[in-house]
Amino acid sequence: MFSEEVRQTILVELDRASTARQQGFEGRARVCARRAAGAAAREFLALRGFDAPISALDALKALPTLPDLSPTISAAVALLLQQVDENFNLPEGTDLLALARDVANQLENNAGRNRGEINDG
């Protein structure tokens, strides 16, 4: 289970992402969503005994290096790390806010498990 401080950080960033999206600032929403997922990744890595990177982006980049990361989480992280195209868009149907929420929930659910047991629930 994540610390209350980290859970609050994640919730604040997800709320900021939602507000930014409602105000038409999709770029800002993507940044906040990535920060939320990155906070979850940092806490997950720390709870599993890894030296957690300082930045949210570096923490997200570290997740795919784990051999026991589920394909679902790995795919979501890949989308969170994907850069926008020349028109500042992601692939059609990509919702980083939903992905960040899912990644944070799945990482928290798996934080207490032993290595080799990371799954989608």
BAFI-3210 file (N, C-alpha, C; in Angstrom, 3 decimals, decimal comma, padded with zeros to 6 digits):
// residues 121
n [1|2|3|4|5|6|7|8|9|10|11|12|13|14|15|16|17|18|19|20|21|22|23|24|25|26|27|28|29|30|31|32|33|34|35|36|37|38|39|40|41|42|43|44|45|46|47|48|49|50|51|52|53|54|55|56|57|58|59|60|61|62|63|64|65|66|67|68|69|70|71|72|73|74|75|76|77|78|79|80|81|82|83|84|85|86|87|88|89|90|91|92|93|94|95|96|97|98|99|100|101|102|103|104|105|106|107|108|109|110|111|112|113|114|115|116|117|118|119|120|121]
n.u [000,840|000,500|001,983|000,136|000,788|001,859|-000,365|-002,062|-000,616|-000,805|-003,603|-004,025|-002,583|-004,004|-006,460|-005,731|-005,087|-007,574|-009,002|-007,490|-007,975|-010,744|-010,719|-009,674|-006,970|-005,180|-002,501|-001,364|-002,910|-001,927|000,702|000,233|-001,064|000,998|002,761|001,299|001,208|003,937|004,591|003,359|004,877|007,438|006,973|006,195|008,544|010,295|009,065|009,456|012,096|013,933|016,228|014,622|014,067|014,454|012,885|009,558|009,247|011,595|011,133|008,919|010,147|011,813|010,180|009,521|011,845|011,646|011,465|009,183|006,918|003,553|002,025|-000,107|000,264|002,766|002,193|000,502|002,264|004,071|002,481|002,082|004,623|004,976|005,740|004,179|002,846|003,809|001,724|001,043|-000,406|-001,555|-001,856|-005,072|-007,753|-006,223|-006,066|-004,505|-005,046|-006,873|-005,235|-003,108|-004,430|-005,205|-002,674|-001,532|-003,313|-002,984|-000,246|-000,161|-001,759|-000,086|002,199|002,975|003,584|005,762|008,759|008,351|005,695|003,984|000,946|-002,152|-004,032]
n.v [-001,172|002,232|005,172|007,620|010,226|009,949|008,885|011,097|012,921|011,702|011,792|014,590|015,351|013,927|015,197|017,780|017,240|016,506|018,917|020,622|019,439|019,858|022,593|022,869|022,524|020,357|019,531|020,296|018,653|016,140|016,301|016,462|014,006|012,233|012,922|012,013|009,225|008,799|009,413|007,283|005,223|005,788|005,361|002,676|001,427|002,101|000,804|-001,782|-002,122|-000,952|001,582|004,413|006,577|010,175|011,909|011,956|011,129|009,627|007,580|006,332|005,470|003,540|001,416|-000,431|-001,933|-003,885|-007,317|-008,723|-007,233|-006,778|-007,393|-005,645|-003,434|-002,670|-001,919|000,268|002,013|002,429|003,945|006,171|007,199|007,858|010,180|013,170|013,815|015,813|017,582|017,828|015,694|012,548|009,014|008,263|007,960|007,590|008,002|009,587|010,344|008,429|006,188|006,806|006,762|004,065|002,769|003,748|002,647|-000,134|-000,464|000,226|-001,813|-003,951|-003,393|-004,529|-007,104|-009,875|-009,837|-010,859|-011,288|-009,377|-008,286|-007,718|-006,868]
n.w [000,000|-000,778|000,692|002,567|001,864|-000,728|-002,028|-001,862|-003,426|-005,925|-006,314|-006,316|-008,605|-010,579|-010,328|-011,079|-013,725|-014,755|-014,410|-016,056|-018,535|-018,765|-019,046|-021,503|-021,875|-022,979|-023,238|-020,771|-019,175|-019,930|-018,930|-016,147|-015,743|-016,365|-014,302|-012,095|-012,565|-012,528|-009,871|-008,611|-009,727|-008,677|-005,906|-005,947|-006,910|-004,806|-002,615|-003,365|-002,989|-004,704|-005,857|-006,163|-008,890|-009,002|-010,615|-011,991|-014,620|-015,077|-013,265|-014,422|-016,774|-015,737|-015,029|-017,251|-017,321|-015,478|-015,157|-014,449|-014,921|-015,770|-018,997|-019,534|-017,802|-018,711|-021,391|-020,933|-019,626|-021,705|-023,455|-021,827|-021,863|-024,480|-027,031|-028,250|-031,573|-034,482|-034,498|-031,929|-030,859|-029,559|-030,384|-031,759|-029,520|-027,245|-023,865|-021,567|-018,952|-017,964|-018,302|-016,550|-014,091|-014,000|-014,065|-011,680|-009,789|-010,277|-009,758|-007,046|-005,990|-006,426|-005,025|-002,584|-003,200|-003,863|-005,858|-009,209|-009,183|-010,297|-011,432|-013,277|-011,457]
ca.u [000,000|001,254|001,829|-000,943|001,357|001,950|-001,736|-002,553|000,086|-001,421|-004,960|-003,920|-002,165|-005,123|-007,455|-005,200|-005,212|-008,988|-009,336|-006,840|-008,707|-012,031|-010,453|-009,160|-005,508|-004,862|-001,069|-001,191|-003,538|-000,985|001,809|-000,248|-001,316|002,312|003,296|000,569|001,718|005,333|004,609|003,041|006,027|008,497|006,608|006,227|009,946|010,861|008,499|009,994|013,509|014,780|016,530|013,643|014,531|013,863|011,840|008,425|009,519|012,603|010,500|008,124|011,078|012,415|009,234|009,634|013,042|011,314|011,094|007,897|005,844|002,523|001,905|-001,080|000,925|003,841|001,590|000,022|003,448|004,593|001,659|002,363|005,939|004,990|005,757|003,143|003,315|004,113|000,526|000,846|-001,439|-001,228|-002,735|-006,513|-008,315|-005,316|-006,480|-003,451|-005,629|-007,373|-004,077|-002,383|-005,248|-005,094|-001,306|-001,365|-004,078|-002,368|001,033|-000,435|-002,252|001,016|003,375|003,373|003,872|007,167|009,182|007,874|004,253|003,253|-000,115|-003,083|-005,110]
ca.v [000,000|003,473|006,086|008,599|011,379|009,618|008,773|012,468|013,485|011,107|012,341|016,002|015,430|013,475|016,264|018,853|016,779|016,595|020,340|021,147|018,921|020,562|023,966|022,826|022,471|018,924|019,362|020,367|017,442|015,036|016,470|016,097|012,561|011,575|013,125|011,116|007,869|008,791|009,347|005,891|004,402|006,019|004,689|001,243|001,006|002,222|-000,244|-003,069|-002,169|-000,355|002,998|005,087|007,813|011,388|012,474|011,097|010,555|008,576|006,451|005,622|004,806|002,396|000,296|-001,491|-002,747|-004,963|-008,490|-009,290|-006,271|-007,384|-006,779|-004,546|-002,282|-002,290|-001,212|001,561|002,844|002,811|005,045|007,346|007,709|008,196|011,604|013,628|014,004|017,197|018,385|017,728|014,694|011,137|008,186|008,373|007,148|007,481|008,843|009,467|010,486|007,095|005,291|007,136|006,262|002,595|002,389|004,029|001,637|-001,450|-000,480|000,181|-003,164|-004,904|-002,887|-005,409|-008,454|-010,203|-009,755|-012,003|-011,433|-008,174|-008,645|-006,655|-006,635]
ca.w [000,000|-000,858|001,831|002,391|001,165|-002,159|-002,529|-002,029|-004,584|-007,119|-006,451|-006,689|-010,012|-011,408|-010,285|-011,932|-015,114|-015,114|-014,517|-017,261|-019,697|-018,826|-019,474|-022,865|-021,872|-023,051|-022,977|-019,321|-018,635|-020,146|-017,986|-014,806|-015,736|-016,289|-012,952|-011,197|-012,795|-012,091|-008,404|-008,288|-010,116|-007,677|-004,659|-006,231|-006,955|-003,463|-001,771|-003,815|-002,653|-005,733|-005,722|-007,010|-009,511|-008,443|-011,474|-012,347|-015,937|-014,922|-012,574|-015,431|-017,690|-015,043|-014,896|-018,261|-017,118|-014,544|-015,952|-014,052|-015,156|-016,615|-020,325|-019,485|-017,199|-019,626|-022,525|-020,451|-019,384|-023,021|-023,944|-020,993|-022,252|-025,905|-027,351|-029,166|-032,948|-034,841|-034,219|-030,471|-030,591|-029,342|-031,219|-031,533|-028,445|-026,104|-022,751|-020,555|-017,620|-017,588|-018,192|-015,322|-012,979|-014,007|-013,693|-010,254|-009,028|-010,421|-009,046|-005,609|-005,677|-006,533|-004,310|-001,497|-003,687|-004,116|-007,253|-009,984|-009,001|-010,723|-012,370|-013,664|-010,490]
c.u [000,891|001,029|000,699|-000,448|001,419|000,555|-002,332|-001,913|-000,545|-002,794|-004,942|-003,540|-003,284|-006,226|-007,009|-005,337|-006,653|-009,424|-008,738|-007,579|-010,031|-011,871|-009,847|-007,650|-005,036|-003,383|-000,774|-001,786|-002,602|000,170|001,390|-000,512|-000,003|002,934|002,604|001,088|003,160|005,469|004,305|004,222|007,164|008,203|006,675|007,665|010,573|010,357|009,017|011,512|014,454|015,110|015,618|014,225|013,815|012,716|010,767|008,689|010,537|012,036|009,652|009,029|011,708|011,483|009,400|010,888|012,792|010,828|009,712|006,729|004,822|002,464|000,943|-000,452|002,023|003,302|001,099|001,186|004,041|003,794|001,889|003,689|006,003|004,943|004,625|003,729|003,534|002,926|000,133|-000,278|-000,819|-002,118|-004,205|-006,965|-007,411|-005,725|-005,471|-003,981|-006,151|-006,225|-003,311|-003,128|-005,120|-003,714|-001,099|-002,087|-003,409|-001,032|000,810|-000,909|-001,141|002,241|003,864|003,727|005,351|007,492|008,730|006,376|003,464|002,218|-001,056|-004,144|-004,570]
c.v [001,244|004,311|007,071|009,827|011,129|009,494|010,158|013,136|012,987|011,710|013,801|016,136|014,969|014,526|017,435|018,492|016,916|018,048|020,941|020,691|019,660|021,989|024,026|022,798|021,020|018,652|019,366|019,119|016,241|015,103|016,023|014,597|011,798|011,746|012,218|009,684|007,747|008,726|007,926|004,977|004,546|005,252|003,164|000,721|001,043|001,106|-001,632|-003,145|-001,624|001,083|003,731|006,365|009,024|011,893|011,443|010,392|009,424|007,351|005,645|004,853|003,572|001,188|-000,788|-002,356|-003,900|-006,175|-009,032|-008,323|-006,880|-006,686|-005,591|-003,288|-001,769|-001,492|000,172|002,519|003,304|003,978|006,321|008,000|008,171|009,710|011,938|013,783|015,492|018,138|018,329|016,769|013,335|010,316|008,321|007,440|006,988|008,489|008,680|009,607|009,130|006,113|005,541|006,605|004,743|002,132|002,602|002,979|000,269|-001,532|-000,528|-001,205|-004,204|-004,522|-003,840|-006,817|-008,647|-010,020|-011,025|-012,184|-010,204|-008,589|-007,471|-006,375|-006,466]
c.w [000,000|000,398|001,523|001,623|-000,343|-002,760|-002,776|-003,233|-005,877|-007,362|-006,877|-008,159|-010,950|-011,451|-011,157|-013,404|-015,593|-015,307|-015,778|-018,514|-019,862|-019,319|-020,875|-022,981|-021,848|-022,787|-021,486|-018,662|-018,783|-019,164|-016,585|-014,693|-015,625|-014,907|-011,950|-011,336|-012,330|-010,584|-007,944|-008,602|-009,111|-006,392|-004,824|-006,209|-005,562|-002,550|-002,136|-003,631|-003,690|-005,350|-006,695|-007,588|-008,910|-009,307|-011,793|-013,675|-015,851|-014,211|-013,556|-016,391|-017,058|-014,997|-015,959|-018,123|-016,150|-015,334|-015,631|-014,211|-016,110|-017,971|-020,331|-018,912|-018,127|-020,812|-022,113|-020,215|-020,715|-023,605|-023,136|-021,382|-023,706|-026,107|-028,315|-030,570|-033,232|-034,616|-032,745|-030,088|-030,318|-030,259|-030,792|-030,421|-027,227|-025,039|-021,618|-019,144|-017,123|-017,411|-016,894|-014,101|-012,872|-013,551|-012,195|-009,408|-009,094|-009,692|-007,540|-005,195|-005,663|-005,695|-003,228|-001,929|-003,898|-005,581|-007,964|-009,911|-009,425|-011,737|-012,591|-012,629|-009,171]
res [m|f|s|e|e|v|r|q|t|i|l|v|e|l|d|r|a|s|t|a|r|q|q|g|f|e|g|r|a|r|v|c|a|r|r|a|a|g|a|a|a|r|e|f|l|a|l|r|g|f|d|a|p|i|s|a|l|d|a|l|k|a|l|p|t|l|p|d|l|s|p|t|i|s|a|a|v|a|l|l|l|q|q|v|d|e|n|f|n|l|p|e|g|t|d|l|l|a|l|a|r|d|v|a|n|q|l|e|n|n|a|g|r|n|r|g|e|i|n|d|g]
***
